Amino acid sequence: MPKRTSIAIPLDLPDIDVLRTEITTRRELVIGVESTLPTATCHRCGQTIDRFYGYDRPIRLRHLPILGMVVYIELRPKRFRCPFCEGQPTTTQQLDWYTPKSPFTKAYERQLLLTLINGTLSDVCLKEGDLGPDALLGVIDRWLDAAVDWRVLPAFSVLGLDEIARKKGHRDDVVVVTAQCPDGTLHLLGILPDRTKATVRNWLFGMPSAVRRGIRTVCVDMWEAYVNAVEEVLPQAAIVIDRFHVAQHYRDDVDSFRKQELKRLRKELPKQDAKRLKHTLWPFRKRKANLEPDEQDRLDRLLAYSPALEDAYDLREELTAIFDTTRSKAAGLRRLKAWRHKVEASALTCFAPFLKLLDTWMDRIANYFRHHQSSGFVEGLNNKLKVLKRRCYGIYNLRHLFQRITLDLEGYRRFRPTPTPTH
């Protein structure tokens, strides 16, 4: 059997014939091709024309690598003269597998976007060799919109509003607007330059009316500008104060009381007994159901020295259980009020800030109990944004920020190659 020293690899570039191949001294594969299409579309009148005029200057487009080699496609585009327009202008033929003025084929651009997901411009440029960040930004602009396309967005009824600082340590917040679809998928809707009521209200008014009417739940944190804007523009939507923001407040109150009690106990107890209170922070902060046996022992030692702290701990766990198990707003309001009466009847003052918060936000907090809808999907996106900011050392251009978040969220679904069907 004769030995074979070459194989045929399909280029997956339609409407071309391969004329030649060459491997350069830099181990780059250059493939010369020619269009097989006999017509073009006139750039002026839009009609199909077939009067061949000649060839344009050759172009070289970077394509997908083959066997580890950088691949370039060389093409001399055909030109055609239009017999229908005055002056019979010429038009350069355009093939579907590349974009005019782009140095890459569309297939390679999709590959670059896949590589950029959860990455940085500099990383991709280093991996791809002779590639500059401006060229990569051009690819992003060609494939990713800088604003949501409402026409292709799936139907949704849950909206989320939250802010994130563009740079750590600076009060330079932008508002991230997201939608959660019934199947759980998350879509970025907008990045707002600030979190004032006017900015949020104007953006909400800019949504298509059909989309606005379909929104039934809006998840926010305790920021009046969000609430007031939503009430004006989306009166039919239930405003839900995120339970995790609520939990952060009452848990912080109890944790502050723990610090006070520890400080007191270390002064009052003998040194040997005070040493036994070490390593109690995380057992105290964890949920009771999640404690390991040794953690439970350390927690019991702490609470045995401070009955008041034990009462605060039990009330905290009871409130968490209310949020976990209540399944209607009416029952939620009833249980929250009963819990409040317990706190007021106790001698504890550590919950005073949280009780004041309940006075202001009780009804919207109780909206959580209807469907247990929270801002967890928004917080998950915020974590992704924080990682993106760290990777890129900050992204201050809101257009680029929208594109990069969209790429990280939807890139694999939109740009992963689909298998070629076999017959």
NUDRENZA-781402 format. One record per atom (N, C-alpha, C): residue in three letters; x, y, z. Coordinates in pm, whole numbers, plus 50000, padded with zeros to 5 digits. Layout:
<rs>
ALAXYZ;...
</rs>
This chain:
<rs>
MET500864988050000;MET500005000050000;MET500895012550000;PRO500665021649905;PRO501525033649897;PRO501305042850018;LYS502405049250061;LYS502305058550172;LYS501735071950126;ARG500915077850215;ARG500345091050184;ARG501025101450272;THR501415112450213;THR502095123050286;THR501255135750298;SER500005135350253;SER499155147150263;SER497705142750282;ILE496915151950334;ILE495495149550353;ILE494725161650301;ALA493445159750274;ALA492565170750231;ALA491755175550350;ILE491775188550375;ILE491025194650485;ILE490055204850425;PRO488755203550450;PRO487815213350395;PRO487985226950460;LEU487955237450378;LEU488085251050431;LEU486775256550484;ASP485655250450441;ASP484325255450479;ASP484135269950438;LEU484675273650323;LEU484475286950266;LEU483735285050133;PRO482475289250126;PRO481685286550005;PRO482085295349887;ASP481765290649768;ASP481885298249643;ASP483325301949608;ILE484265292749632;ILE485655295249594;ILE486275282649535;ASP487315284649456;ASP488205274049412;ASP489585276849470;VAL490285266549515;VAL491645268249565;VAL492605267949446;LEU493405278349432;LEU494355279449322;LEU495735274549358;ARG496175277149481;ARG497535273549519;ARG497645273349671;THR498675267049720;THR499015267249862;THR500515269449877;GLU500875275749988;GLU502295278750010;GLU502545279050160;ILE503635273350205;ILE504065274350344;ILE505275283450348;THR505155294550418;THR506215304550423;THR507325300350518;THR508395308150519;THR509515305250609;THR509115306750756;ARG508035313850782;ARG507555315550920;ARG506555304550957;ARG506465294050875;ARG505545283150897;ARG504095287950897;GLU503785297150806;GLU502425301750783;GLU501915295650653;LEU500665291050656;LEU500065285150537;LEU499245295750464;VAL499635298650340;VAL498915308350257;VAL498175300650148;ILE496875302750141;ILE496025295650045;ILE495445305949948;GLY495815305049823;GLY495265313849721;GLY493955308149668;VAL492925316549664;VAL491605311849620;VAL491045321549516;GLU489995316949447;GLU489315325149348;GLU487815322949362;SER487065333649349;SER485605332749358;SER485035325249238;THR484005317249264;THR483295310249157;THR481975316849122;LEU481625327449194;LEU480355334249166;LEU480495343049042;PRO479525342548948;PRO479625350448825;PRO478935363848833;THR478405367548947;THR477645380048958;THR478035387449085;ALA477545399849093;ALA477695408049213;ALA476445416649227;THR476345423749336;THR475225432949358;THR475755447149349;CYS475165455049260;CYS475625468749239;CYS475505476749368;HIS476575483449407;HIS476565491049531;HIS475675503249524;ARG475295507549399;ARG474495519649385;ARG473005516349370;CYS472645507749276;CYS471225505049249;CYS470725492249314;GLY471625483549360;GLY471225471349427;GLY470815459949335;GLN470965461549204;GLN470595450949112;GLN471765441149093;THR471395428949053;THR472405418849025;THR473055421848890;ILE474365421848886;ILE475095425148763;ILE476075413848732;ASP476325411348602;ASP477195400348563;ASP478225404248456;ARG478405417248433;ARG479355421748332;ARG480745422648397;PHE481555412648380;PHE482875411848443;PHE483775423148394;TYR484445429648490;TYR485285441148456;TYR486765438248481;GLY487075430248581;GLY488475427448614;GLY488605423148759;TYR489795424848812;TYR490045420848950;TYR490495432849033;ASP490095432849157;ASP490545443049253;ASP491915438949307;ARG492475447549390;ARG493765444249452;ARG493615431849539;PRO494625423649551;PRO494535411549634;PRO494405415149782;ILE493655407049852;ILE493505408749996;ILE493955395850064;ARG494465397250185;ARG494905385650262;ARG494145385650394;LEU493425374850421;LEU492575373650538;LEU493055362150625;ARG493185364850752;ARG493585354250844;ARG492395344950868;HIS492675331750862;HIS491635321650875;HIS491965312650994;LEU491125302851020;LEU491335293451130;LEU492655285951111;PRO493385283551219;PRO494645276351206;PRO494435261851163;ILE495415256451096;ILE495395242451053;ILE496675235651101;LEU496515225051180;LEU497655217351230;LEU498695226451297;GLY498215236251372;GLY499085245151446;GLY499685256451366;MET499415256951236;MET499965267551151;MET498955279051137;VAL499485291351138;VAL498655302951104;VAL498285301950957;VAL497025304550927;VAL496505302950791;VAL496005316350739;TYR496405319550616;TYR495895331450548;TYR495215327250418;ILE494115333950387;ILE493425331950260;ILE493715344150172;GLU494275341850054;GLU494535352749959;GLU493495352349848;LEU492905363949821;LEU491835364849722;LEU491965377849644;ARG491785377149512;ARG491635389249431;ARG490155390549397;PRO489415399349467;PRO487985400349444;PRO487675404549299;LYS486645398849244;LYS486195402449110;LYS485465415749113;ARG485555422848999;ARG484805435448984;ARG483875434148864;PHE482695440548880;PHE481685439948774;PHE481195454148745;ARG480855456348616;ARG480335469348574;ARG478815468648569;CYS478175479448616;CYS476705479948620;CYS476185486748493;PRO475385479848413;PRO474825485848292;PRO473585494348319;PHE473085494048443;PHE471815500848473;PHE472015514848530;CYS473155517648589;CYS473395530748652;CYS474075540148553;GLU473805552848571;GLU474455563148488;GLU475955562848514;GLY476735562748408;GLY478185562148419;GLY478715548048432;GLN477825538348443;GLN478185524248454;GLN479325521948555;PRO479075524848681;PRO480115523148784;PRO480455508348805;THR481605506048861;THR482025492348891;THR481805489249039;THR481605476549067;THR481365471849204;THR482255459849231;THR482855459649348;THR483655448149389;THR482755437449448;GLN482945425349402;GLN482135414149452;GLN482425411549600;GLN481385408849673;GLN481525405749815;GLN481095391349840;LEU481965383549903;LEU481635369749939;LEU481165369150084;ASP480355359050115;ASP479685358450245;ASP480625355350361;TRP481805349850335;TRP482605344850445;TRP483615355050500;TYR483545367350455;TYR484345377950518;TYR483595391050510;THR484005400550594;THR483415413850599;THR484365423850536;PRO483855432750450;PRO484755442550388;PRO485575450050492;LYS486825452250461;LYS487785459650545;LYS488225452150670;SER487685440250692;SER488155432150804;SER489365424050759;PRO490385422650844;PRO491565414550807;PRO491375399650835;PHE490165395750876;PHE489915381950915;PHE488695376250841;THR488675363050829;THR487445356550784;THR486455356450899;LYS485185354750867;LYS484165354550972;LYS484365342551065;ALA484805331351011;ALA485045319651095;ALA486135322451199;TYR487185329551158;TYR488255332651252;TYR487785342951354;GLU486955352351312;GLU486435362151406;GLU485595355351514;ARG484795345551475;ARG484025338151575;ARG484945330751672;GLN486025325351619;GLN486985318551705;GLN487645328251802;LEU487955340351758;LEU488535350351847;LEU487555353851959;LEU486295355051926;LEU485305358352029;LEU485185347052130;LEU485215334752085;LEU485185323452178;LEU486385323852272;THR487555327052217;THR488765327552299;THR488695339052400;LEU487995349752365;LEU487915361452451;LEU486945359552567;ILE486035349952559;ILE485075347852668;ILE485835344952797;ASN485505352652901;ASN486175351453032;ASN487685353553022;GLY488115360952919;GLY489535364052902;GLY489745379052887;THR490935382752843;THR491265396852824;THR491795398952683;LEU491745411552638;LEU492265414852506;LEU493745411352495;SER494515414652598;SER495955412152591;SER496255397252586;ASP495495389352661;ASP495715374852659;ASP495465369052520;VAL494355373152459;VAL494025367852326;VAL495065372252224;CYS495495384752233;CYS496515389652139;CYS497815381752152;LEU498215378452275;LEU499425370452296;LEU499275356352240;LYS498085350452261;LYS497875336752214;LYS497865335952062;GLU497345346451998;GLU497175346151853;GLU498365351851777;GLY499355356851846;GLY500545361751777;GLY500365375851723;ASP500525377651592;ASP500485390951531;ASP499075396451528;LEU498595400651642;LEU497235405651654;LEU497225416851756;GLY496695428451717;GLY496665439951806;GLY495315441551873;PRO495265448451988;PRO494005450352059;PRO492965458051978;ASP493415467551894;ASP492445475051814;ASP491735466051713;ALA492475456551656;ALA491855447051563;ALA490825438551636;LEU491135434751759;LEU490205426551837;LEU488975434651877;LEU489165447351910;LEU488015455951939;LEU487125457551817;GLY487745457951699;GLY486955458551576;GLY486085446251558;VAL486625434451593;VAL485835422151586;VAL484645422951682;ILE484885427751802;ILE483805429051900;ILE482705438251847;ASP483115449551789;ASP482115459051736;ASP481315453151620;ARG481945444551540;ARG481225438751426;ARG480205428151469;TRP480455421451581;TRP479625410151618;TRP478695412751736;LEU479015422651818;LEU478245424851940;LEU477675438851943;ASP476375439951962;ASP475725452951973;ASP476115459552105;ALA476035472652106;ALA476335480152228;ALA475065483152306;ALA473935477852262;ALA472655479452332;ALA471815467152303;VAL470835464752388;VAL470005452852373;VAL469145453852246;ASP468985442752178;ASP468105441852062;ASP466785435952110;TRP465805444552132;TRP464525440152187;TRP463805430452095;ARG464095430751966;ARG463375422251871;ARG463695407451890;VAL464895404351935;VAL465295390351949;VAL465335385752094;LEU465035394652187;LEU465095391152328;LEU463915381952363;PRO464165370752430;PRO463045361952472;PRO462135369152570;ALA460905364452578;ALA459935370352672;ALA460405368052815;PHE460185377952901;PHE460565376753042;PHE459585384853125;SER459525381653253;SER458635388853345;SER459355393753469;VAL460635390053486;VAL461395393853605;VAL462545402953564;LEU462595414653627;LEU463625424553599;LEU464465426553724;GLY465765428753706;GLY466645431253819;GLY467425444253802;LEU467555451853909;LEU468325464353910;LEU469345463654023;ASP470595465853990;ASP471635466154093;ASP472785474654041;GLU473605479354134;GLU474715487854094;GLU476045481054123;ILE477055485554051;ILE478405480754073;ILE479365492154043;ALA480435493054121;ALA481425503654100;ALA482325499853982;ARG482575509353894;ARG483455506553781;ARG484895504453827;LYS485265510653938;LYS486625508953991;LYS486535507254141;LYS487205496854192;LYS487135493854334;LYS487635505654416;GLY486875509054522;GLY487265519854610;GLY486785533554566;HIS486095534354452;HIS485595547054402;HIS484075546454392;ARG483415557054429;ARG481955557654418;ARG481575561854277;ASP481905553254186;ASP481625555754044;ASP480695544553997;ASP479485544254057;ASP478585533054034;ASP477865534153900;VAL477675522653838;VAL476795521453723;VAL475715511453759;VAL474555512753695;VAL473425503953724;VAL473375493053617;VAL473305480753661;VAL473215469253572;VAL471745464753570;VAL471145464853451;VAL469745460653435;VAL469735447153366;THR469095437453430;THR469085423853377;THR467665418353375;ALA467465408053293;ALA466185401053285;ALA466425386353308;GLN465505380053380;GLN465565365553399;GLN464375359353327;CYS464665350253235;CYS463625343553158;CYS463065331753235;PRO461885326653195;PRO461285315353267;PRO462185303153277;ASP463075301053179;ASP463955289353183;ASP465215291753267;GLY465285303653331;GLY466405306653419;GLY467555313853352;THR467535315353220;THR468625322253151;THR468595337053184;LEU469785342853183;LEU469955356953221;LEU470355364953098;HIS469765376853082;HIS470075385552970;HIS470375399553021;LEU471445405252970;LEU471795419053004;LEU470945428552919;LEU470295438052986;LEU469435447652916;LEU470075461452903;GLY470855465453000;GLY471425478852992;GLY472435481453101;ILE473315491153074;ILE474255496553172;ILE473975511453182;LEU473535516153297;LEU473175530253315;LEU474315537553384;PRO474595550053345;PRO475765557153396;PRO475695560953544;ASP474505561553601;ASP474375564653744;ASP473065558653794;ARG472825559653924;ARG471645553153981;ARG470635563254033;THR470575574853970;THR469555584554007;THR468185580253955;LYS467165585454018;LYS465795582153977;LYS465545586053833;ALA465995597953793;ALA465745602653657;ALA466365593453553;THR467585589053577;THR468265580253482;THR467545566853470;VAL467195561053585;VAL466505548053583;VAL465125549453519;ARG464405559853555;ARG463045561753499;ARG463105563653348;ASN464025571853300;ASN464115574253156;ASN464455561353082;TRP465325553253139;TRP465675540653072;TRP464465531353069;LEU463745530553179;LEU462555521953182;LEU461505526653081;PHE461335539753068;PHE460395544952969;PHE460835541652828;GLY462135540052807;GLY462635537052674;GLY462415522652631;MET461995513952722;MET461705500152686;MET460465499752597;PRO460385490252504;PRO459145488852425;PRO457945486752518;SER456815492552481;SER455635491952568;SER455195477552595;ALA455315468852496;ALA454915454852516;ALA455805448052619;VAL457095451552620;VAL458005445752718;VAL457665450952858;ARG457395463852869;ARG457035469652999;ARG455795462853057;ARG454795460652972;ARG453545454753021;ARG453735440453070;GLY454745433553018;GLY454965419653056;GLY455745417753185;ILE456295428453242;ILE457105427253363;ILE456195426253485;ARG456375415753562;ARG455545413353680;ARG456315414853811;THR457615413353807;THR458425414153929;THR459695421953901;VAL460055431053991;VAL461315438453981;VAL462065436554113;CYS463255430754104;CYS464075428054222;CYS465105439254238;VAL465105445654354;VAL466015456854379;VAL466555455754521;ASP467565463954549;ASP467975465354689;ASP467255477454747;MET467595481054870;MET466855491554938;MET467385505354898;TRP467025509454777;TRP467435522454724;TRP466185529154668;GLU465805540454729;GLU464525546554696;GLU464415550954551;ALA465545554754491;ALA465495559054351;ALA464985547754262;TYR465435535454287;TYR464955524154209;TYR463455522254229;VAL463065522154355;VAL461665519454388;VAL460745529954328;ASN461095542654343;ASN460235553354291;ASN460145553054139;ALA461265550254073;ALA461255549553927;ALA460395537953879;VAL460525526453944;VAL459725514753903;VAL458245517253927;GLU457905523354039;GLU456485526054068;GLU455875535353964;GLU456645544753912;GLU456125553953811;GLU455955547253675;VAL456895539353635;VAL456905533953499;VAL456255520253490;LEU456395512153596;LEU455865498453593;LEU454905496453711;PRO453765503253712;PRO452865502353828;PRO452305488453851;GLN452285480053746;GLN451725466553760;GLN452705456753822;ALA453975460553834;ALA455005451253880;ALA455135451554032;ALA455345439854090;ALA455615438854233;ALA457105441354257;ILE457395450654348;ILE458785453754382;ILE459215444754496;VAL460275437154473;VAL460775427654573;VAL462125432454623;ILE462185435054754;ILE463475438054816;ILE464205424754835;ASP465375423854783;ASP466095411254782;ASP466315405954923;ARG465975393254945;ARG466075387355079;ARG467515386755127;PHE468475385855036;PHE469865384855079;PHE470385398355128;HIS469855409355072;HIS470175422355128;HIS469535424055265;VAL468305419055279;VAL467625419655408;VAL468405411355510;ALA468785399155471;ALA469515390455563;ALA470845396755605;GLN471465403655514;GLN472745409955548;GLN472555419855663;HIS471425427055663;HIS471195437055768;HIS470985430455904;TYR470055420755913;TYR469795415256046;TYR470935406456094;ARG471655400056004;ARG472805392156046;ARG473955401256093;ASP474125412756025;ASP475155422156069;ASP474835427656208;ASP473535430056236;ASP473135434856369;ASP473515424856477;VAL473225412056452;VAL473545401756550;VAL475065400056562;ASP475775401156452;ASP477225399656456;ASP477875411056535;SER477335422956521;SER477845434256601;SER477635431656750;PHE476485425756781;PHE476215422356923;PHE477185411656971;ARG477515401856885;ARG478505391656922;ARG479845397956958;LYS480285407756879;LYS481555414456906;LYS481505421457041;GLN480385428057071;GLN480245434957200;GLN480315425057316;GLU479615413857301;GLU479605403957408;GLU480975397557427;LEU481655394557317;LEU482985388957328;LEU483935398557401;LYS483835411057369;LYS484675421057434;LYS484395421457584;ARG483105420657619;ARG482725420757761;ARG483205408157832;LEU482995396657768;LEU483365383957831;LEU484865382657851;ARG485645387757758;ARG487105386857773;ARG487595395157891;LYS486845405557925;LYS487215413758041;LYS486765407258171;GLU485595400858169;GLU484995395858292;GLU485425381758327;LEU485665373358228;LEU485965359258254;LEU487435357258290;PRO487725346858365;PRO489145343058386;PRO489805340058252;LYS491115341958247;LYS491825340258120;LYS491625326458061;GLN491605316058145;GLN491465302458095;GLN490095300558028;ASP489055306358087;ASP487715305358029;ASP487615313957903;ALA488255325557903;ALA488205334457786;ALA488865327957666;LYS489925319957690;LYS490595313257579;LYS489665303457508;ARG488705297957581;ARG487785288157523;ARG486815294557423;LEU486805307857417;LEU485905314857325;LEU486555317357189;LYS487785312757173;LYS488435314457044;LYS487775305556938;HIS487915309756813;HIS487425301956698;HIS485915299756703;THR485195310056747;THR483725309056751;THR483035317756645;LEU483845325356569;LEU483225334656473;LEU482435327156367;TRP483065317556298;TRP482375310956187;TRP481285301456235;PRO481455294256345;PRO480305286656394;PRO479105295556426;PHE479365307556476;PHE478255316656507;PHE477585321656380;ARG478365324156278;ARG477795329856155;ARG477085319356068;LYS477495306956078;LYS476885296555995;LYS475465293356041;ARG474685288155948;ARG473365283255985;ARG473515271056075;LYS472555269556168;LYS472635258556264;LYS472655245056192;ALA471885243656085;ALA471805230856016;ALA473105227155947;ASN473985236955924;ASN475235234455851;ASN476445232555941;LEU476235232456072;LEU477345231556165;LEU477875217256176;GLU479205216056176;GLU479845203356208;GLU479825201456360;PRO479985188956409;PRO479925186556555;PRO480905195156635;ASP482145196656587;ASP483095204856664;ASP482695219556660;GLU482105223956550;GLU481635237756544;GLU480465239956639;GLN479595230256648;GLN478475231256741;GLN478965232156885;ASP480015224656917;ASP480575225257052;ASP481115239257082;ARG481855244956988;ARG482415258457012;ARG481305268857025;LEU480255267256942;LEU479125276556951;LEU478415275257086;ASP478205262857132;ASP477525260757260;ASP478295267057375;ARG479635266257371;ARG480455272457476;ARG480235287457480;LEU480225293657360;LEU480025308257355;LEU478655312157409;LEU477615305257362;LEU476255309157401;LEU475975306157548;ALA476695296357605;ALA476495293357747;ALA476945304957835;TYR477925312457790;TYR478425323957868;TYR477545336357849;SER476695336657745;SER475905348657717;SER474495344857676;PRO473575343657771;PRO472185340457737;PRO471555350657642;ALA471935363357654;ALA471375373557564;ALA471825370957421;LEU473095367157404;LEU473585364157270;LEU472895351657215;GLU472585342157302;GLU471855330157257;GLU470465334057208;ASP469805343257279;ASP468485347857235;ASP468575354557098;ALA469595362957080;ALA469765369656952;ALA470035359556841;TYR470855349656870;TYR471155339156772;TYR469895331556733;ASP469085327856833;ASP467855320356804;ASP466865328756723;LEU466765341656754;LEU465865350356677;LEU466365351956534;ARG467675352656518;ARG468225353456382;ARG467875340956302;GLU468085329256361;GLU467785316756292;GLU466285315356264;GLU465465320156355;GLU464015319456334;GLU463605328256216;LEU464195340056204;LEU463865348856092;LEU464305342755960;THR465485336455959;THR465935329655838;THR464965318555798;ALA464475311155898;ALA463515300455870;ALA462215306055813;ILE461815317755858;ILE460605324055802;ILE460785326455653;PHE461935331755614;PHE462185334355472;PHE462285321255393;ASP462785310755456;ASP462955298055385;ASP461635290755361;THR460695291855455;THR459545282855453;THR458205289355420;THR458095302355430;THR456795308855408;THR456495309655259;ARG455245306855222;ARG454895305755080;ARG453785315255035;SER453445325055116;SER452455335155072;SER452775348355139;LYS452365359055074;LYS452655372355130;LYS451915374555261;ALA450665370255267;ALA449885372255388;ALA450515364955506;ALA450925352355483;ALA451565344855590;ALA452915351055626;GLY453625355955526;GLY454905362355552;GLY454765374655639;LEU453785383055607;LEU453555395055688;LEU453185391255831;ARG452325381255845;ARG451905376955979;ARG453085371856060;ARG453935363755999;ARG455075358056072;ARG456145368656102;LEU456335378156008;LEU457295388956034;LEU456835397556151;LYS455545400356158;LYS455025408556269;LYS455115401056401;ALA454855387956398;ALA454985379956522;ALA456435379656568;TRP457345378356473;TRP458765378456508;TRP459145391856568;ARG458615402356511;ARG458925415756563;ARG458435417256706;HIS457265412056735;HIS456745412956872;HIS457655405556969;LYS458205394256925;LYS459155386857009;LYS460375395357041;VAL460885401956940;VAL462075410356960;VAL461765421657056;GLU460625428157037;GLU460255439357122;GLU460015435057266;ALA459535422557282;ALA459275417457416;ALA460565413357487;SER461605411057412;SER462895407357473;SER463625419857519;ALA464705417757588;ALA465515429157635;ALA466575433057533;LEU466525426957414;LEU467575429357315;LEU467385442757245;THR468475449757224;THR468445462257147;THR469215461157016;CYS469875449656994;CYS470725448456876;CYS469945448756745;PHE468635445156751;PHE467835444856629;PHE467185458356598;ALA467475468556677;ALA466815481556657;ALA467005486956515;PRO468225486856456;PRO468355491656317;PRO467515483556218;PHE467435470556240;PHE466655462256147;PHE465165464856162;LEU464695467156284;LEU463275470156304;LEU462905483256236;LYS463815492756240;LYS463565505456169;LYS463485503056019;LEU464345494255970;LEU464305490655828;LEU462985483955792;LEU462475475255880;LEU461185468855855;LEU460065479055847;ASP460115489455929;ASP459085499755924;ASP458985505855785;THR460125507555719;THR460155514155588;THR459835504555474;TRP460315492155482;TRP460285483355366;TRP459445470655383;MET458655469755489;MET457955457355522;MET457165451655405;ASP456345459655340;ASP455485454455233;ASP456295448955117;ARG457345455955078;ARG458145451454964;ARG459045439655000;ILE459455438955126;ILE460175427155171;ILE459255415055166;ALA457995416955207;ALA457035405855209;ALA456655401255069;ASN456875409454967;ASN456605404854830;ASN457455392754793;TYR458565390954863;TYR459425379454836;TYR458695366254858;PHE457775366054956;PHE457135353454993;PHE456185348254887;ARG455795356454791;ARG454835351754690;ARG455435341154600;HIS456645343754546;HIS457275334154455;HIS458715330854494;HIS459155336054612;HIS460545334254655;HIS461505339054547;GLN461125349954482;GLN461985355954381;GLN462985365154449;SER464245363554418;SER465275371854480;SER466175377454371;SER467125385454414;SER468105391154321;SER469325382354307;GLY469165369454337;GLY470305360454326;GLY470905360354187;PHE470035361254084;PHE470555361553948;PHE471345374253920;VAL470915385353982;VAL471645397953965;VAL472985397354038;GLU472955391854161;GLU474195390954238;GLU475195381654169;GLY474675370954107;GLY475575362154033;GLY476255369353920;LEU475495377953850;LEU476085385853743;LEU477095395853799;ASN476785401653914;ASN477715411253974;ASN479065404554006;ASN479025392254051;ASN480285385054076;ASN481065383453946;LYS480345380353839;LYS481005378953708;LYS481605392453666;LEU480895403253694;LEU481385416553659;LEU482655420053738;LYS482675416253864;LYS483855419253945;LYS485075411953891;VAL484865399453851;VAL485975391853793;VAL486425398253662;LEU485445402653580;LEU485775409253454;LEU486585421953478;LYS486195429853577;LYS486935442153608;LYS488365439153652;ARG488515428853734;ARG489865425353780;ARG490735420753664;ARG490155412453577;ARG490925407553463;ARG491385418953375;CYS490495428653354;CYS490765439353257;CYS491275452053324;TYR491505451753458;TYR491935463653532;TYR490965475253510;GLY489685471953506;GLY488655482253492;GLY488265484453346;ILE486965485853323;ILE486445489553191;ILE485555501653213;TYR485965513153162;TYR485265525553194;TYR484315529953083;ASN484505524752963;ASN483625527952852;ASN482385519152864;LEU481195525352880;LEU479985517552903;LEU479625509052782;ARG479955513852664;ARG479685505852543;ARG480495492852546;HIS481785494152575;HIS482625482252582;HIS482215473152696;LEU481815479152808;LEU481395471152923;LEU480165462852887;PHE479205468952818;PHE478005461552776;PHE478385449952684;GLN479265452752589;GLN479665442252495;GLN480385430752565;ARG481285434052657;ARG482055423552723;ARG481165415052814;ILE480225421452884;ILE479305413652968;ILE478445404552881;THR477945409952770;THR477135401952679;THR477925390052627;LEU479185392352593;LEU480025381452543;LEU480205370652650;ASP480495374552774;ASP480685364752879;ASP479405357152910;LEU478245363852898;LEU476975357452928;LEU476505348152816;GLU476625352852692;GLU475995345852580;GLU476975340652476;GLY478275342752498;GLY479245339552395;GLY479255325052352;TYR479225315852448;TYR479285301752411;TYR478045297652331;ARG476905302852368;ARG475675299552295;ARG475685305352154;ARG476245317352140;ARG476155324252010;ARG477285320751914;PHE478465317551966;PHE479625316451878;PHE480265302551875;ARG479795293251957;ARG480345279751950;ARG479965273551815;PRO480895267351745;PRO480565261251614;PRO479515250351629;THR478605249951535;THR477585239451535;THR478065228051445;PRO477865215551489;PRO478325204351407;PRO477685204351270;THR478485201151168;THR477965200251033;THR477105187551020;PRO475845188950975;PRO474985177050966;PRO475515167350863;THR475385154750897;THR475795144050805;THR474565137250746;HIS474665133150623;HIS473525126950555;HIS473865112550519;
</rs>
